[in-house]
């Protein structure tokens, strides 16, 4: 699970967030993998969104270099 307290302001990063139906989130992670942008293990595990049954959130954090 993503813990915002673990973020270090001295190391700026970009946060990519996918929110939507579980299958759409999975499909888009695969597309980004096929494009060579992000491996599947780099994404946080999908977390259910209680207010939207069937929807999940997944986050990718990339350091700014």
Backbone bond lengths (Angstrom), bond angles and torsions (degrees), N, CA, C in turn:
res aa  C-N    CA-C-N  psi(-1)  N-CA   C-N-CA  omega(-1)  CA-C   N-CA-C  phi
1 X - - - 1.444 - - 1.528 108.90 -
2 X 1.304 116.16 140.15 1.454 121.73 179.95 1.518 110.15 -71.48
3 X 1.324 115.83 127.30 1.460 121.24 178.17 1.524 107.44 -117.00
4 X 1.323 116.81 108.73 1.459 120.40 -177.37 1.523 112.32 -63.45
5 X 1.321 118.27 -20.11 1.458 120.97 177.22 1.526 111.91 -69.15
6 X 1.338 116.99 -18.40 1.460 121.06 179.45 1.529 112.58 -81.65
7 X 1.326 117.61 -8.56 1.456 120.76 -177.83 1.523 110.10 -74.59
8 X 1.317 115.65 140.43 1.458 121.73 -178.09 1.527 108.96 -108.58
9 X 1.344 118.63 113.67 1.464 120.30 -178.49 1.527 113.12 -64.27
10 X 1.334 117.57 -17.60 1.462 120.95 177.82 1.525 112.11 -79.82
11 X 1.317 117.06 -11.34 1.461 122.18 178.23 1.527 107.75 -122.88
12 X 1.332 117.38 86.54 1.460 119.56 -176.47 1.526 111.58 -62.25
13 X 1.312 114.55 146.85 1.461 120.53 -178.31 1.522 110.03 -146.50
14 X 1.309 114.84 157.30 1.459 121.77 172.25 1.515 108.12 -99.07
15 X 1.324 116.17 142.46 1.464 121.68 179.55 1.524 108.21 -117.00
16 X 1.309 115.89 118.03 1.453 121.87 177.63 1.520 107.15 -100.47
17 X 1.312 116.76 125.57 1.460 121.42 -174.40 1.523 109.04 -121.84
18 X 1.322 115.32 126.48 1.460 121.09 172.69 1.519 107.74 -108.61
19 X 1.319 116.61 125.14 1.462 122.49 178.22 1.516 107.44 -131.54
20 X 1.313 116.48 129.38 1.459 119.69 177.82 1.511 111.00 162.53
21 X 1.325 115.91 -168.07 1.463 119.44 177.49 1.529 110.15 -57.79
22 X 1.326 116.28 143.10 1.469 121.51 -175.00 1.533 112.30 -49.37
23 X 1.318 117.71 -46.75 1.464 120.27 -177.22 1.524 111.68 -65.11
24 X 1.320 117.65 -38.27 1.468 120.98 179.07 1.526 110.69 -65.02
25 X 1.314 117.28 -40.71 1.463 121.12 178.08 1.527 109.49 -64.47
26 X 1.318 117.56 -45.70 1.470 120.84 178.94 1.525 110.80 -61.79
27 X 1.330 116.60 -44.23 1.465 120.56 -179.46 1.525 111.54 -61.61
28 X 1.315 117.15 -41.31 1.463 119.98 -178.39 1.516 112.30 -72.17
29 X 1.326 117.95 -32.31 1.467 119.46 173.14 1.532 109.39 -63.29
30 X 1.331 116.90 -39.99 1.470 120.49 178.08 1.523 111.57 -65.55
31 X 1.328 117.34 -40.84 1.465 120.99 178.31 1.524 110.12 -61.19
32 X 1.325 117.13 -45.68 1.466 120.20 179.36 1.527 111.17 -64.24
33 X 1.325 117.37 -32.37 1.469 121.09 175.08 1.527 110.19 -67.06
34 X 1.339 116.80 -45.50 1.462 120.88 -179.41 1.527 111.75 -63.05
35 X 1.325 116.55 -31.20 1.461 121.12 178.05 1.529 112.25 -79.26
36 X 1.339 116.03 -4.21 1.454 120.82 179.09 1.515 113.83 80.07
37 X 1.323 117.02 17.01 1.460 119.69 -176.92 1.521 113.26 -87.71
38 X 1.330 117.26 -42.89 1.470 119.39 -175.53 1.519 110.22 -151.37
39 X 1.324 115.95 131.02 1.460 120.30 173.72 1.520 109.52 -73.74
40 X 1.310 115.87 155.38 1.465 120.33 -176.80 1.523 112.22 -61.50
41 X 1.334 117.70 -34.90 1.470 119.98 -177.97 1.530 113.00 -69.76
42 X 1.340 117.39 -13.09 1.462 120.49 -179.93 1.531 112.62 -78.19
43 X 1.319 117.18 -19.34 1.465 121.69 -179.98 1.522 110.22 -82.56
44 X 1.314 115.74 148.61 1.463 119.20 172.74 1.523 108.16 -68.06
45 X 1.323 117.51 154.80 1.462 119.32 173.93 1.530 109.59 -59.89
46 X 1.305 116.33 146.13 1.465 120.09 177.85 1.520 110.04 -63.40
47 X 1.332 115.35 133.60 1.462 121.69 178.10 1.520 108.26 -115.50
48 X 1.314 116.38 132.19 1.462 121.07 179.53 1.523 110.50 -64.79
49 X 1.326 115.88 146.63 1.459 122.27 175.12 1.523 106.77 -105.89
50 X 1.317 116.03 109.62 1.469 121.42 -172.12 1.524 112.74 -58.59
51 X 1.322 117.65 -36.14 1.465 120.15 -176.48 1.526 113.09 -77.87
52 X 1.337 117.39 -10.33 1.463 122.40 -179.91 1.533 108.88 -133.17
53 X 1.315 117.76 86.15 1.469 120.23 -179.34 1.533 111.52 -53.05
54 X 1.327 115.19 133.83 1.459 121.10 179.88 1.522 113.61 88.99
55 X 1.328 117.09 -9.91 1.456 120.94 179.53 1.521 109.83 -97.21
56 X 1.350 114.95 151.23 1.458 121.02 178.57 1.525 109.59 -136.36
57 X 1.323 114.46 168.74 1.460 122.29 173.53 1.523 107.62 -128.57
58 X 1.335 115.92 140.98 1.457 121.75 175.82 1.523 107.22 -141.48
59 X 1.329 116.82 141.77 1.462 121.78 -173.41 1.527 110.31 -125.67
60 X 1.317 115.13 141.44 1.462 123.01 172.44 1.522 106.73 -121.90
61 X 1.320 117.27 128.82 1.460 121.41 179.24 1.521 108.06 -113.85
62 X 1.331 115.59 126.55 1.456 121.76 -179.92 1.518 109.51 -122.63
63 X 1.319 116.86 128.95 1.459 121.06 175.83 1.524 109.38 -66.10
64 X 1.318 115.55 143.38 1.461 120.85 175.62 1.523 106.81 -87.94
65 X 1.326 115.82 122.54 1.470 119.34 -178.48 1.502 111.06 -111.86
